[in-house]
Amino acid sequence: MVQTGRDLETRFNEHKRSFIHNNHTSKYVLHLLEHSRTLASMHDVMQVLQFQRKGIHLDTIERFHIHREAANINHLNDDHTLSTNRIFNSILRDFQI
Protein backbone atom coordinates (compact mmCIF):
# COMPACT_ATOMS: atom_id res chain seq x y z
CA MET A 1 0.00 0.00 0.00
CA VAL A 2 1.43 3.28 -0.98
CA GLN A 3 0.35 6.80 -1.58
CA THR A 4 1.46 8.21 -4.88
CA GLY A 5 0.98 11.40 -6.83
CA ARG A 6 1.74 9.54 -10.04
CA ASP A 7 -0.76 7.88 -12.30
CA LEU A 8 -1.52 4.28 -11.26
CA GLU A 9 -0.38 2.94 -14.61
CA THR A 10 2.95 4.76 -14.23
CA ARG A 11 3.38 3.29 -10.74
CA PHE A 12 2.52 -0.22 -11.96
CA ASN A 13 4.98 0.11 -14.86
CA GLU A 14 7.71 0.93 -12.34
CA HIS A 15 6.96 -2.36 -10.57
CA LYS A 16 6.83 -4.13 -13.92
CA ARG A 17 10.31 -2.85 -14.90
CA SER A 18 11.64 -3.93 -11.50
CA PHE A 19 10.18 -7.39 -12.04
CA ILE A 20 11.59 -7.74 -15.57
CA HIS A 21 15.06 -6.65 -14.41
CA ASN A 22 14.93 -8.69 -11.19
CA ASN A 23 15.37 -5.49 -9.19
CA HIS A 24 14.64 -5.86 -5.46
CA THR A 25 13.92 -2.18 -4.75
CA SER A 26 10.15 -2.80 -4.89
CA LYS A 27 8.69 -4.68 -1.89
CA TYR A 28 5.94 -5.94 -4.19
CA VAL A 29 8.43 -7.33 -6.72
CA LEU A 30 10.59 -8.79 -3.95
CA HIS A 31 7.51 -10.63 -2.66
CA LEU A 32 6.75 -11.99 -6.14
CA LEU A 33 10.33 -13.16 -6.68
CA GLU A 34 10.68 -14.74 -3.23
CA HIS A 35 7.44 -16.69 -3.69
CA SER A 36 8.01 -17.63 -7.36
CA ARG A 37 4.96 -15.71 -8.49
CA THR A 38 4.34 -14.02 -11.81
CA LEU A 39 3.35 -10.42 -12.36
CA ALA A 40 -0.42 -10.19 -12.87
CA SER A 41 -2.22 -7.43 -14.75
CA MET A 42 -2.54 -4.03 -13.12
CA HIS A 43 -6.32 -4.39 -12.85
CA ASP A 44 -5.96 -7.66 -10.93
CA VAL A 45 -3.52 -6.39 -8.32
CA MET A 46 -4.03 -2.65 -7.86
CA GLN A 47 -6.96 -0.61 -6.73
CA VAL A 48 -7.54 2.91 -5.51
CA LEU A 49 -8.67 2.78 -1.90
CA GLN A 50 -9.38 6.47 -1.53
CA PHE A 51 -8.70 9.74 -3.29
CA GLN A 52 -7.22 12.40 -1.04
CA ARG A 53 -4.80 15.28 -1.45
CA LYS A 54 -1.33 14.63 -0.08
CA GLY A 55 -0.78 15.77 3.48
CA ILE A 56 -1.40 14.77 7.08
CA HIS A 57 -4.93 13.48 6.39
CA LEU A 58 -3.68 11.13 3.68
CA ASP A 59 -0.80 10.03 5.93
CA THR A 60 -3.32 9.00 8.61
CA ILE A 61 -5.51 7.16 6.09
CA GLU A 62 -2.46 5.33 4.78
CA ARG A 63 -1.36 4.34 8.30
CA PHE A 64 -4.87 3.01 9.00
CA HIS A 65 -4.95 0.86 5.86
CA ILE A 66 -1.45 -0.49 6.60
CA HIS A 67 -2.51 -1.20 10.19
CA ARG A 68 -5.64 -3.02 9.00
CA GLU A 69 -3.70 -5.21 6.55
CA ALA A 70 -1.02 -5.95 9.14
CA ALA A 71 -3.75 -7.00 11.61
CA ASN A 72 -4.96 -9.41 8.93
CA ILE A 73 -1.37 -10.56 8.28
CA ASN A 74 -1.63 -9.29 4.73
CA HIS A 75 1.03 -6.67 4.20
CA LEU A 76 4.34 -6.15 2.44
CA ASN A 77 5.50 -3.21 4.54
CA ASP A 78 8.63 -3.40 6.64
CA ASP A 79 7.76 -4.48 10.16
CA HIS A 80 9.46 -1.38 11.57
CA THR A 81 6.75 0.75 9.90
CA LEU A 82 4.05 -1.00 11.91
CA SER A 83 3.00 0.09 15.36
CA THR A 84 0.21 -0.58 17.81
CA ASN A 85 -2.56 1.98 17.53
CA ARG A 86 -5.44 1.78 20.01
CA ILE A 87 -7.68 4.05 17.95
CA PHE A 88 -7.22 1.97 14.80
CA ASN A 89 -7.78 -1.23 16.83
CA SER A 90 -11.03 0.21 18.21
CA ILE A 91 -12.23 1.19 14.74
CA LEU A 92 -11.45 -2.26 13.37
CA ARG A 93 -13.14 -3.99 16.30
CA ASP A 94 -16.22 -1.74 16.59
CA PHE A 95 -16.92 -1.35 12.88
CA GLN A 96 -15.56 -4.71 11.71
CA ILE A 97 -13.71 -3.05 8.83
C-alpha positions as CSV (number, residue, x, y, z in Angstrom):
1,M,0.0,0.0,0.0
2,V,1.4,3.3,-1.0
3,Q,0.3,6.8,-1.6
4,T,1.5,8.2,-4.9
5,G,1.0,11.4,-6.8
6,R,1.7,9.5,-10.0
7,D,-0.8,7.9,-12.3
8,L,-1.5,4.3,-11.3
9,E,-0.4,2.9,-14.6
10,T,2.9,4.8,-14.2
11,R,3.4,3.3,-10.7
12,F,2.5,-0.2,-12.0
13,N,5.0,0.1,-14.9
14,E,7.7,0.9,-12.3
15,H,7.0,-2.4,-10.6
16,K,6.8,-4.1,-13.9
17,R,10.3,-2.9,-14.9
18,S,11.6,-3.9,-11.5
19,F,10.2,-7.4,-12.0
20,I,11.6,-7.7,-15.6
21,H,15.1,-6.6,-14.4
22,N,14.9,-8.7,-11.2
23,N,15.4,-5.5,-9.2
24,H,14.6,-5.9,-5.5
25,T,13.9,-2.2,-4.7
26,S,10.2,-2.8,-4.9
27,K,8.7,-4.7,-1.9
28,Y,5.9,-5.9,-4.2
29,V,8.4,-7.3,-6.7
30,L,10.6,-8.8,-3.9
31,H,7.5,-10.6,-2.7
32,L,6.8,-12.0,-6.1
33,L,10.3,-13.2,-6.7
34,E,10.7,-14.7,-3.2
35,H,7.4,-16.7,-3.7
36,S,8.0,-17.6,-7.4
37,R,5.0,-15.7,-8.5
38,T,4.3,-14.0,-11.8
39,L,3.4,-10.4,-12.4
40,A,-0.4,-10.2,-12.9
41,S,-2.2,-7.4,-14.8
42,M,-2.5,-4.0,-13.1
43,H,-6.3,-4.4,-12.9
44,D,-6.0,-7.7,-10.9
45,V,-3.5,-6.4,-8.3
46,M,-4.0,-2.6,-7.9
47,Q,-7.0,-0.6,-6.7
48,V,-7.5,2.9,-5.5
49,L,-8.7,2.8,-1.9
50,Q,-9.4,6.5,-1.5
51,F,-8.7,9.7,-3.3
52,Q,-7.2,12.4,-1.0
53,R,-4.8,15.3,-1.4
54,K,-1.3,14.6,-0.1
55,G,-0.8,15.8,3.5
56,I,-1.4,14.8,7.1
57,H,-4.9,13.5,6.4
58,L,-3.7,11.1,3.7
59,D,-0.8,10.0,5.9
60,T,-3.3,9.0,8.6
61,I,-5.5,7.2,6.1
62,E,-2.5,5.3,4.8
63,R,-1.4,4.3,8.3
64,F,-4.9,3.0,9.0
65,H,-4.9,0.9,5.9
66,I,-1.4,-0.5,6.6
67,H,-2.5,-1.2,10.2
68,R,-5.6,-3.0,9.0
69,E,-3.7,-5.2,6.5
70,A,-1.0,-6.0,9.1
71,A,-3.7,-7.0,11.6
72,N,-5.0,-9.4,8.9
73,I,-1.4,-10.6,8.3
74,N,-1.6,-9.3,4.7
75,H,1.0,-6.7,4.2
76,L,4.3,-6.1,2.4
77,N,5.5,-3.2,4.5
78,D,8.6,-3.4,6.6
79,D,7.8,-4.5,10.2
80,H,9.5,-1.4,11.6
81,T,6.8,0.8,9.9
82,L,4.0,-1.0,11.9
83,S,3.0,0.1,15.4
84,T,0.2,-0.6,17.8
85,N,-2.6,2.0,17.5
86,R,-5.4,1.8,20.0
87,I,-7.7,4.1,17.9
88,F,-7.2,2.0,14.8
89,N,-7.8,-1.2,16.8
90,S,-11.0,0.2,18.2
91,I,-12.2,1.2,14.7
92,L,-11.5,-2.3,13.4
93,R,-13.1,-4.0,16.3
94,D,-16.2,-1.7,16.6
95,F,-16.9,-1.4,12.9
96,Q,-15.6,-4.7,11.7
97,I,-13.7,-3.1,8.8
